[in-house]
């Protein structure tokens, strides 16, 4: 299912990377932040919304490794961030779409306001299509469901495509194989 997801996500201009463990994924993320020039200044910082991926990691140490990486999400900080990082709940293989229970406002802020959205997705959470996700989600627990298909895009009446007007210009998906981590 991962291959179908990757093909479709890349077809809508997402970048997809896959790692066999959380540690390898974290190594990629830290290197990515450094390559993107993350620093502690307006327009150059990164913001990471809370999520299960961070369990077991020392966030204070991560901020020492990458100055400019923040874990306290505010609207102001999200508007000033270059990169937003959040965990996704599902991926749709048929469209390359990311699905996130974005009831927590922090997730919405980091996935929509920064110019780059780094999305974390467990490969075991890739499902065939939207009906499959809707069977797995309890609407009483998910007040705000976000569907993200590639970078933000719009076209005006003259059919001029513009990327990043209403959200990130880049979507970078980091897929993690959790079943191999336990081995």
PyMOL CGO cylinders between C-alpha atoms (Angstrom):
from pymol import cmd
from pymol.cgo import CYLINDER

trace = [
    CYLINDER, 0.00, 0.00, 0.00, 2.97, 2.30, 0.68, 0.3, 1, 1, 1, 1, 1, 1,
    CYLINDER, 2.97, 2.30, 0.68, 4.07, 2.24, -2.97, 0.3, 1, 1, 1, 1, 1, 1,
    CYLINDER, 4.07, 2.24, -2.97, 0.63, 3.32, -4.22, 0.3, 1, 1, 1, 1, 1, 1,
    CYLINDER, 0.63, 3.32, -4.22, 0.56, 6.11, -1.61, 0.3, 1, 1, 1, 1, 1, 1,
    CYLINDER, 0.56, 6.11, -1.61, 4.07, 7.29, -2.54, 0.3, 1, 1, 1, 1, 1, 1,
    CYLINDER, 4.07, 7.29, -2.54, 3.32, 7.37, -6.28, 0.3, 1, 1, 1, 1, 1, 1,
    CYLINDER, 3.32, 7.37, -6.28, 0.15, 9.37, -5.78, 0.3, 1, 1, 1, 1, 1, 1,
    CYLINDER, 0.15, 9.37, -5.78, 1.63, 11.73, -3.16, 0.3, 1, 1, 1, 1, 1, 1,
    CYLINDER, 1.63, 11.73, -3.16, 4.58, 12.51, -5.42, 0.3, 1, 1, 1, 1, 1, 1,
    CYLINDER, 4.58, 12.51, -5.42, 2.19, 13.04, -8.36, 0.3, 1, 1, 1, 1, 1, 1,
    CYLINDER, 2.19, 13.04, -8.36, 0.68, 15.98, -6.42, 0.3, 1, 1, 1, 1, 1, 1,
    CYLINDER, 0.68, 15.98, -6.42, 4.15, 17.38, -5.62, 0.3, 1, 1, 1, 1, 1, 1,
    CYLINDER, 4.15, 17.38, -5.62, 4.67, 15.97, -2.12, 0.3, 1, 1, 1, 1, 1, 1,
    CYLINDER, 4.67, 15.97, -2.12, 8.12, 14.66, -1.24, 0.3, 1, 1, 1, 1, 1, 1,
    CYLINDER, 8.12, 14.66, -1.24, 8.04, 11.19, 0.33, 0.3, 1, 1, 1, 1, 1, 1,
    CYLINDER, 8.04, 11.19, 0.33, 10.78, 9.56, 2.41, 0.3, 1, 1, 1, 1, 1, 1,
    CYLINDER, 10.78, 9.56, 2.41, 10.60, 6.20, 4.21, 0.3, 1, 1, 1, 1, 1, 1,
    CYLINDER, 10.60, 6.20, 4.21, 12.57, 4.97, 7.22, 0.3, 1, 1, 1, 1, 1, 1,
    CYLINDER, 12.57, 4.97, 7.22, 12.64, 1.64, 9.06, 0.3, 1, 1, 1, 1, 1, 1,
    CYLINDER, 12.64, 1.64, 9.06, 12.70, 3.23, 12.55, 0.3, 1, 1, 1, 1, 1, 1,
    CYLINDER, 12.70, 3.23, 12.55, 11.86, 6.35, 14.53, 0.3, 1, 1, 1, 1, 1, 1,
    CYLINDER, 11.86, 6.35, 14.53, 15.57, 6.93, 15.19, 0.3, 1, 1, 1, 1, 1, 1,
    CYLINDER, 15.57, 6.93, 15.19, 16.44, 6.96, 11.48, 0.3, 1, 1, 1, 1, 1, 1,
    CYLINDER, 16.44, 6.96, 11.48, 13.45, 9.20, 10.77, 0.3, 1, 1, 1, 1, 1, 1,
    CYLINDER, 13.45, 9.20, 10.77, 14.57, 11.59, 13.51, 0.3, 1, 1, 1, 1, 1, 1,
    CYLINDER, 14.57, 11.59, 13.51, 18.07, 11.67, 12.04, 0.3, 1, 1, 1, 1, 1, 1,
    CYLINDER, 18.07, 11.67, 12.04, 16.58, 12.65, 8.68, 0.3, 1, 1, 1, 1, 1, 1,
    CYLINDER, 16.58, 12.65, 8.68, 14.37, 15.31, 10.28, 0.3, 1, 1, 1, 1, 1, 1,
    CYLINDER, 14.37, 15.31, 10.28, 17.24, 16.93, 12.17, 0.3, 1, 1, 1, 1, 1, 1,
    CYLINDER, 17.24, 16.93, 12.17, 19.44, 16.93, 9.06, 0.3, 1, 1, 1, 1, 1, 1,
    CYLINDER, 19.44, 16.93, 9.06, 16.55, 18.34, 7.00, 0.3, 1, 1, 1, 1, 1, 1,
    CYLINDER, 16.55, 18.34, 7.00, 16.07, 21.19, 9.49, 0.3, 1, 1, 1, 1, 1, 1,
    CYLINDER, 16.07, 21.19, 9.49, 19.77, 22.01, 9.38, 0.3, 1, 1, 1, 1, 1, 1,
    CYLINDER, 19.77, 22.01, 9.38, 19.84, 21.94, 5.54, 0.3, 1, 1, 1, 1, 1, 1,
    CYLINDER, 19.84, 21.94, 5.54, 16.84, 24.28, 5.46, 0.3, 1, 1, 1, 1, 1, 1,
    CYLINDER, 16.84, 24.28, 5.46, 18.79, 26.77, 7.60, 0.3, 1, 1, 1, 1, 1, 1,
    CYLINDER, 18.79, 26.77, 7.60, 16.59, 26.60, 10.68, 0.3, 1, 1, 1, 1, 1, 1,
    CYLINDER, 16.59, 26.60, 10.68, 17.67, 29.13, 13.27, 0.3, 1, 1, 1, 1, 1, 1,
    CYLINDER, 17.67, 29.13, 13.27, 16.08, 31.05, 16.10, 0.3, 1, 1, 1, 1, 1, 1,
    CYLINDER, 16.08, 31.05, 16.10, 14.76, 34.01, 14.13, 0.3, 1, 1, 1, 1, 1, 1,
    CYLINDER, 14.76, 34.01, 14.13, 11.50, 35.12, 12.56, 0.3, 1, 1, 1, 1, 1, 1,
    CYLINDER, 11.50, 35.12, 12.56, 10.91, 33.32, 9.26, 0.3, 1, 1, 1, 1, 1, 1,
    CYLINDER, 10.91, 33.32, 9.26, 13.66, 30.78, 9.88, 0.3, 1, 1, 1, 1, 1, 1,
    CYLINDER, 13.66, 30.78, 9.88, 12.43, 28.71, 12.84, 0.3, 1, 1, 1, 1, 1, 1,
    CYLINDER, 12.43, 28.71, 12.84, 10.66, 25.36, 13.01, 0.3, 1, 1, 1, 1, 1, 1,
    CYLINDER, 10.66, 25.36, 13.01, 7.64, 24.44, 15.10, 0.3, 1, 1, 1, 1, 1, 1,
    CYLINDER, 7.64, 24.44, 15.10, 6.72, 20.88, 16.15, 0.3, 1, 1, 1, 1, 1, 1,
    CYLINDER, 6.72, 20.88, 16.15, 3.19, 20.04, 17.33, 0.3, 1, 1, 1, 1, 1, 1,
    CYLINDER, 3.19, 20.04, 17.33, 2.82, 17.44, 20.10, 0.3, 1, 1, 1, 1, 1, 1,
    CYLINDER, 2.82, 17.44, 20.10, 2.32, 13.86, 18.95, 0.3, 1, 1, 1, 1, 1, 1,
    CYLINDER, 2.32, 13.86, 18.95, 3.18, 10.22, 19.70, 0.3, 1, 1, 1, 1, 1, 1,
    CYLINDER, 3.18, 10.22, 19.70, 6.31, 10.30, 17.50, 0.3, 1, 1, 1, 1, 1, 1,
    CYLINDER, 6.31, 10.30, 17.50, 8.06, 12.47, 20.10, 0.3, 1, 1, 1, 1, 1, 1,
    CYLINDER, 8.06, 12.47, 20.10, 7.64, 9.89, 22.89, 0.3, 1, 1, 1, 1, 1, 1,
    CYLINDER, 7.64, 9.89, 22.89, 11.08, 8.81, 24.07, 0.3, 1, 1, 1, 1, 1, 1,
    CYLINDER, 11.08, 8.81, 24.07, 12.87, 11.88, 22.68, 0.3, 1, 1, 1, 1, 1, 1,
    CYLINDER, 12.87, 11.88, 22.68, 14.28, 14.66, 24.86, 0.3, 1, 1, 1, 1, 1, 1,
    CYLINDER, 14.28, 14.66, 24.86, 12.81, 17.81, 23.30, 0.3, 1, 1, 1, 1, 1, 1,
    CYLINDER, 12.81, 17.81, 23.30, 15.19, 20.05, 25.25, 0.3, 1, 1, 1, 1, 1, 1,
    CYLINDER, 15.19, 20.05, 25.25, 18.12, 18.19, 23.70, 0.3, 1, 1, 1, 1, 1, 1,
    CYLINDER, 18.12, 18.19, 23.70, 16.55, 18.49, 20.24, 0.3, 1, 1, 1, 1, 1, 1,
    CYLINDER, 16.55, 18.49, 20.24, 16.37, 22.29, 20.64, 0.3, 1, 1, 1, 1, 1, 1,
    CYLINDER, 16.37, 22.29, 20.64, 20.07, 22.28, 21.55, 0.3, 1, 1, 1, 1, 1, 1,
    CYLINDER, 20.07, 22.28, 21.55, 20.90, 20.27, 18.41, 0.3, 1, 1, 1, 1, 1, 1,
    CYLINDER, 20.90, 20.27, 18.41, 18.77, 22.56, 16.20, 0.3, 1, 1, 1, 1, 1, 1,
    CYLINDER, 18.77, 22.56, 16.20, 18.51, 26.08, 17.63, 0.3, 1, 1, 1, 1, 1, 1,
    CYLINDER, 18.51, 26.08, 17.63, 15.28, 27.54, 16.30, 0.3, 1, 1, 1, 1, 1, 1,
    CYLINDER, 15.28, 27.54, 16.30, 13.28, 24.33, 16.78, 0.3, 1, 1, 1, 1, 1, 1,
    CYLINDER, 13.28, 24.33, 16.78, 10.34, 25.00, 19.13, 0.3, 1, 1, 1, 1, 1, 1,
    CYLINDER, 10.34, 25.00, 19.13, 7.73, 22.75, 20.72, 0.3, 1, 1, 1, 1, 1, 1,
    CYLINDER, 7.73, 22.75, 20.72, 5.46, 25.40, 22.23, 0.3, 1, 1, 1, 1, 1, 1,
    CYLINDER, 5.46, 25.40, 22.23, 2.94, 26.12, 19.48, 0.3, 1, 1, 1, 1, 1, 1,
    CYLINDER, 2.94, 26.12, 19.48, 1.29, 29.53, 19.33, 0.3, 1, 1, 1, 1, 1, 1,
    CYLINDER, 1.29, 29.53, 19.33, -0.47, 31.26, 16.45, 0.3, 1, 1, 1, 1, 1, 1,
    CYLINDER, -0.47, 31.26, 16.45, 2.21, 33.96, 16.31, 0.3, 1, 1, 1, 1, 1, 1,
    CYLINDER, 2.21, 33.96, 16.31, 5.08, 31.46, 16.29, 0.3, 1, 1, 1, 1, 1, 1,
    CYLINDER, 5.08, 31.46, 16.29, 3.36, 29.34, 13.60, 0.3, 1, 1, 1, 1, 1, 1,
    CYLINDER, 3.36, 29.34, 13.60, 2.85, 32.40, 11.40, 0.3, 1, 1, 1, 1, 1, 1,
    CYLINDER, 2.85, 32.40, 11.40, 6.56, 33.19, 11.72, 0.3, 1, 1, 1, 1, 1, 1,
    CYLINDER, 6.56, 33.19, 11.72, 7.87, 29.62, 11.26, 0.3, 1, 1, 1, 1, 1, 1,
    CYLINDER, 7.87, 29.62, 11.26, 9.51, 28.34, 8.10, 0.3, 1, 1, 1, 1, 1, 1,
    CYLINDER, 9.51, 28.34, 8.10, 8.75, 24.68, 8.90, 0.3, 1, 1, 1, 1, 1, 1,
    CYLINDER, 8.75, 24.68, 8.90, 5.84, 23.10, 10.75, 0.3, 1, 1, 1, 1, 1, 1,
    CYLINDER, 5.84, 23.10, 10.75, 6.02, 19.46, 11.87, 0.3, 1, 1, 1, 1, 1, 1,
    CYLINDER, 6.02, 19.46, 11.87, 3.02, 17.34, 12.78, 0.3, 1, 1, 1, 1, 1, 1,
    CYLINDER, 3.02, 17.34, 12.78, 1.97, 13.72, 12.94, 0.3, 1, 1, 1, 1, 1, 1,
    CYLINDER, 1.97, 13.72, 12.94, -0.68, 12.39, 10.59, 0.3, 1, 1, 1, 1, 1, 1,
    CYLINDER, -0.68, 12.39, 10.59, -3.25, 9.79, 11.55, 0.3, 1, 1, 1, 1, 1, 1,
    CYLINDER, -3.25, 9.79, 11.55, -3.70, 8.14, 8.14, 0.3, 1, 1, 1, 1, 1, 1,
    CYLINDER, -3.70, 8.14, 8.14, -2.57, 8.20, 4.53, 0.3, 1, 1, 1, 1, 1, 1,
    CYLINDER, -2.57, 8.20, 4.53, -4.86, 7.43, 1.58, 0.3, 1, 1, 1, 1, 1, 1,
    CYLINDER, -4.86, 7.43, 1.58, -3.23, 5.16, -0.98, 0.3, 1, 1, 1, 1, 1, 1,
    CYLINDER, -3.23, 5.16, -0.98, -5.66, 6.06, -3.78, 0.3, 1, 1, 1, 1, 1, 1,
    CYLINDER, -5.66, 6.06, -3.78, -4.89, 9.81, -3.72, 0.3, 1, 1, 1, 1, 1, 1,
    CYLINDER, -4.89, 9.81, -3.72, -1.66, 10.31, -1.73, 0.3, 1, 1, 1, 1, 1, 1,
    CYLINDER, -1.66, 10.31, -1.73, -3.68, 12.33, 0.78, 0.3, 1, 1, 1, 1, 1, 1,
    CYLINDER, -3.68, 12.33, 0.78, -2.69, 12.78, 4.41, 0.3, 1, 1, 1, 1, 1, 1,
    CYLINDER, -2.69, 12.78, 4.41, -5.46, 12.59, 7.02, 0.3, 1, 1, 1, 1, 1, 1,
    CYLINDER, -5.46, 12.59, 7.02, -5.11, 14.24, 10.40, 0.3, 1, 1, 1, 1, 1, 1,
    CYLINDER, -5.11, 14.24, 10.40, -7.42, 14.55, 13.36, 0.3, 1, 1, 1, 1, 1, 1,
    CYLINDER, -7.42, 14.55, 13.36, -6.68, 18.25, 13.73, 0.3, 1, 1, 1, 1, 1, 1,
    CYLINDER, -6.68, 18.25, 13.73, -9.04, 18.87, 16.62, 0.3, 1, 1, 1, 1, 1, 1,
    CYLINDER, -9.04, 18.87, 16.62, -6.00, 20.21, 18.52, 0.3, 1, 1, 1, 1, 1, 1,
    CYLINDER, -6.00, 20.21, 18.52, -5.38, 23.70, 17.15, 0.3, 1, 1, 1, 1, 1, 1,
    CYLINDER, -5.38, 23.70, 17.15, -1.60, 23.19, 17.37, 0.3, 1, 1, 1, 1, 1, 1,
    CYLINDER, -1.60, 23.19, 17.37, -1.77, 20.62, 14.59, 0.3, 1, 1, 1, 1, 1, 1,
    CYLINDER, -1.77, 20.62, 14.59, -3.74, 22.97, 12.33, 0.3, 1, 1, 1, 1, 1, 1,
    CYLINDER, -3.74, 22.97, 12.33, -1.35, 25.84, 12.96, 0.3, 1, 1, 1, 1, 1, 1,
    CYLINDER, -1.35, 25.84, 12.96, 1.84, 23.93, 12.09, 0.3, 1, 1, 1, 1, 1, 1,
    CYLINDER, 1.84, 23.93, 12.09, 0.33, 22.23, 9.04, 0.3, 1, 1, 1, 1, 1, 1,
    CYLINDER, 0.33, 22.23, 9.04, -1.13, 25.37, 7.43, 0.3, 1, 1, 1, 1, 1, 1,
    CYLINDER, -1.13, 25.37, 7.43, 0.86, 28.49, 8.35, 0.3, 1, 1, 1, 1, 1, 1,
    CYLINDER, 0.86, 28.49, 8.35, 4.58, 27.66, 7.76, 0.3, 1, 1, 1, 1, 1, 1,
    CYLINDER, 4.58, 27.66, 7.76, 5.86, 27.49, 4.17, 0.3, 1, 1, 1, 1, 1, 1,
    CYLINDER, 5.86, 27.49, 4.17, 7.04, 23.88, 4.61, 0.3, 1, 1, 1, 1, 1, 1,
    CYLINDER, 7.04, 23.88, 4.61, 4.96, 21.17, 6.29, 0.3, 1, 1, 1, 1, 1, 1,
    CYLINDER, 4.96, 21.17, 6.29, 6.90, 18.12, 7.44, 0.3, 1, 1, 1, 1, 1, 1,
    CYLINDER, 6.90, 18.12, 7.44, 4.28, 15.40, 7.98, 0.3, 1, 1, 1, 1, 1, 1,
    CYLINDER, 4.28, 15.40, 7.98, 5.02, 12.22, 9.96, 0.3, 1, 1, 1, 1, 1, 1,
    CYLINDER, 5.02, 12.22, 9.96, 3.12, 9.08, 8.97, 0.3, 1, 1, 1, 1, 1, 1,
    CYLINDER, 3.12, 9.08, 8.97, 3.38, 5.48, 10.11, 0.3, 1, 1, 1, 1, 1, 1,
    CYLINDER, 3.38, 5.48, 10.11, 3.30, 3.21, 7.05, 0.3, 1, 1, 1, 1, 1, 1,
    CYLINDER, 3.30, 3.21, 7.05, 0.91, 0.90, 8.90, 0.3, 1, 1, 1, 1, 1, 1,
    CYLINDER, 0.91, 0.90, 8.90, -1.62, 3.75, 8.90, 0.3, 1, 1, 1, 1, 1, 1,
    CYLINDER, -1.62, 3.75, 8.90, -1.85, 3.90, 5.10, 0.3, 1, 1, 1, 1, 1, 1,
    CYLINDER, -1.85, 3.90, 5.10, -5.31, 2.73, 4.07, 0.3, 1, 1, 1, 1, 1, 1,
    CYLINDER, -5.31, 2.73, 4.07, -6.86, 2.23, 0.61, 0.3, 1, 1, 1, 1, 1, 1,
    CYLINDER, -6.86, 2.23, 0.61, -9.22, 5.23, 0.50, 0.3, 1, 1, 1, 1, 1, 1,
    CYLINDER, -9.22, 5.23, 0.50, -11.39, 7.75, 2.38, 0.3, 1, 1, 1, 1, 1, 1,
    CYLINDER, -11.39, 7.75, 2.38, -14.24, 5.30, 3.12, 0.3, 1, 1, 1, 1, 1, 1,
    CYLINDER, -14.24, 5.30, 3.12, -11.69, 3.07, 4.91, 0.3, 1, 1, 1, 1, 1, 1,
    CYLINDER, -11.69, 3.07, 4.91, -10.63, 6.02, 7.12, 0.3, 1, 1, 1, 1, 1, 1,
    CYLINDER, -10.63, 6.02, 7.12, -14.20, 7.01, 7.85, 0.3, 1, 1, 1, 1, 1, 1,
    CYLINDER, -14.20, 7.01, 7.85, -14.86, 3.50, 9.17, 0.3, 1, 1, 1, 1, 1, 1,
    CYLINDER, -14.86, 3.50, 9.17, -11.92, 3.91, 11.59, 0.3, 1, 1, 1, 1, 1, 1,
    CYLINDER, -11.92, 3.91, 11.59, -12.71, 7.38, 12.95, 0.3, 1, 1, 1, 1, 1, 1,
    CYLINDER, -12.71, 7.38, 12.95, -15.28, 8.12, 15.64, 0.3, 1, 1, 1, 1, 1, 1,
    CYLINDER, -15.28, 8.12, 15.64, -16.85, 11.49, 14.77, 0.3, 1, 1, 1, 1, 1, 1,
    CYLINDER, -16.85, 11.49, 14.77, -17.57, 12.10, 18.48, 0.3, 1, 1, 1, 1, 1, 1,
    CYLINDER, -17.57, 12.10, 18.48, -13.81, 12.14, 19.10, 0.3, 1, 1, 1, 1, 1, 1,
    CYLINDER, -13.81, 12.14, 19.10, -12.62, 13.92, 15.93, 0.3, 1, 1, 1, 1, 1, 1,
    CYLINDER, -12.62, 13.92, 15.93, -14.22, 17.35, 15.70, 0.3, 1, 1, 1, 1, 1, 1,
    CYLINDER, -14.22, 17.35, 15.70, -11.87, 18.59, 12.94, 0.3, 1, 1, 1, 1, 1, 1,
    CYLINDER, -11.87, 18.59, 12.94, -10.57, 16.28, 10.25, 0.3, 1, 1, 1, 1, 1, 1,
    CYLINDER, -10.57, 16.28, 10.25, -7.91, 17.69, 7.89, 0.3, 1, 1, 1, 1, 1, 1,
    CYLINDER, -7.91, 17.69, 7.89, -7.24, 16.16, 4.46, 0.3, 1, 1, 1, 1, 1, 1,
    CYLINDER, -7.24, 16.16, 4.46, -3.95, 17.32, 2.94, 0.3, 1, 1, 1, 1, 1, 1,
    CYLINDER, -3.95, 17.32, 2.94, -3.16, 16.48, -0.68, 0.3, 1, 1, 1, 1, 1, 1,
    CYLINDER, -3.16, 16.48, -0.68, 0.18, 18.01, -1.61, 0.3, 1, 1, 1, 1, 1, 1,
    CYLINDER, 0.18, 18.01, -1.61, 1.21, 21.65, -1.26, 0.3, 1, 1, 1, 1, 1, 1,
    CYLINDER, 1.21, 21.65, -1.26, -1.43, 24.35, -1.22, 0.3, 1, 1, 1, 1, 1, 1,
    CYLINDER, -1.43, 24.35, -1.22, -2.51, 25.31, -4.73, 0.3, 1, 1, 1, 1, 1, 1,
    CYLINDER, -2.51, 25.31, -4.73, -5.08, 27.47, -6.45, 0.3, 1, 1, 1, 1, 1, 1,
    CYLINDER, -5.08, 27.47, -6.45, -5.78, 28.67, -9.98, 0.3, 1, 1, 1, 1, 1, 1,
    CYLINDER, -5.78, 28.67, -9.98, -7.53, 31.88, -10.88, 0.3, 1, 1, 1, 1, 1, 1,
    CYLINDER, -7.53, 31.88, -10.88, -10.09, 32.34, -13.62, 0.3, 1, 1, 1, 1, 1, 1,
    CYLINDER, -10.09, 32.34, -13.62, -7.32, 32.49, -16.22, 0.3, 1, 1, 1, 1, 1, 1,
    CYLINDER, -7.32, 32.49, -16.22, -6.12, 29.08, -15.02, 0.3, 1, 1, 1, 1, 1, 1,
    CYLINDER, -6.12, 29.08, -15.02, -2.83, 30.33, -13.66, 0.3, 1, 1, 1, 1, 1, 1,
    CYLINDER, -2.83, 30.33, -13.66, -1.64, 27.83, -11.05, 0.3, 1, 1, 1, 1, 1, 1,
    CYLINDER, -1.64, 27.83, -11.05, -0.19, 29.33, -7.89, 0.3, 1, 1, 1, 1, 1, 1,
    CYLINDER, -0.19, 29.33, -7.89, 1.42, 27.21, -5.16, 0.3, 1, 1, 1, 1, 1, 1,
    CYLINDER, 1.42, 27.21, -5.16, 1.37, 28.15, -1.48, 0.3, 1, 1, 1, 1, 1, 1,
    CYLINDER, 1.37, 28.15, -1.48, -1.31, 30.83, -1.39, 0.3, 1, 1, 1, 1, 1, 1,
    CYLINDER, -1.31, 30.83, -1.39, -3.45, 29.21, 1.30, 0.3, 1, 1, 1, 1, 1, 1,
    CYLINDER, -3.45, 29.21, 1.30, -0.89, 26.95, 2.96, 0.3, 1, 1, 1, 1, 1, 1,
    CYLINDER, -0.89, 26.95, 2.96, 2.56, 25.40, 2.59, 0.3, 1, 1, 1, 1, 1, 1,
    CYLINDER, 2.56, 25.40, 2.59, 4.55, 25.53, -0.64, 0.3, 1, 1, 1, 1, 1, 1,
    CYLINDER, 4.55, 25.53, -0.64, 6.17, 22.20, 0.22, 0.3, 1, 1, 1, 1, 1, 1,
    CYLINDER, 6.17, 22.20, 0.22, 4.85, 19.06, 1.86, 0.3, 1, 1, 1, 1, 1, 1,
    CYLINDER, 4.85, 19.06, 1.86, 7.55, 16.63, 2.98, 0.3, 1, 1, 1, 1, 1, 1,
    CYLINDER, 7.55, 16.63, 2.98, 6.20, 13.29, 4.19, 0.3, 1, 1, 1, 1, 1, 1,
    CYLINDER, 6.20, 13.29, 4.19, 8.33, 11.18, 6.52, 0.3, 1, 1, 1, 1, 1, 1,
    CYLINDER, 8.33, 11.18, 6.52, 7.03, 7.61, 6.64, 0.3, 1, 1, 1, 1, 1, 1,
    CYLINDER, 7.03, 7.61, 6.64, 8.10, 5.30, 9.45, 0.3, 1, 1, 1, 1, 1, 1,
    CYLINDER, 8.10, 5.30, 9.45, 7.78, 1.50, 9.52, 0.3, 1, 1, 1, 1, 1, 1,
    CYLINDER, 7.78, 1.50, 9.52, 6.77, 0.89, 13.16, 0.3, 1, 1, 1, 1, 1, 1,
    CYLINDER, 6.77, 0.89, 13.16, 6.56, -2.88, 12.85, 0.3, 1, 1, 1, 1, 1, 1,
    CYLINDER, 6.56, -2.88, 12.85, 10.30, -3.11, 12.14, 0.3, 1, 1, 1, 1, 1, 1,
    CYLINDER, 10.30, -3.11, 12.14, 11.14, -0.97, 15.14, 0.3, 1, 1, 1, 1, 1, 1,
    CYLINDER, 11.14, -0.97, 15.14, 9.96, -3.66, 17.57, 0.3, 1, 1, 1, 1, 1, 1,
    CYLINDER, 9.96, -3.66, 17.57, 12.16, -6.29, 15.88, 0.3, 1, 1, 1, 1, 1, 1,
]
cmd.load_cgo(trace, "trace")
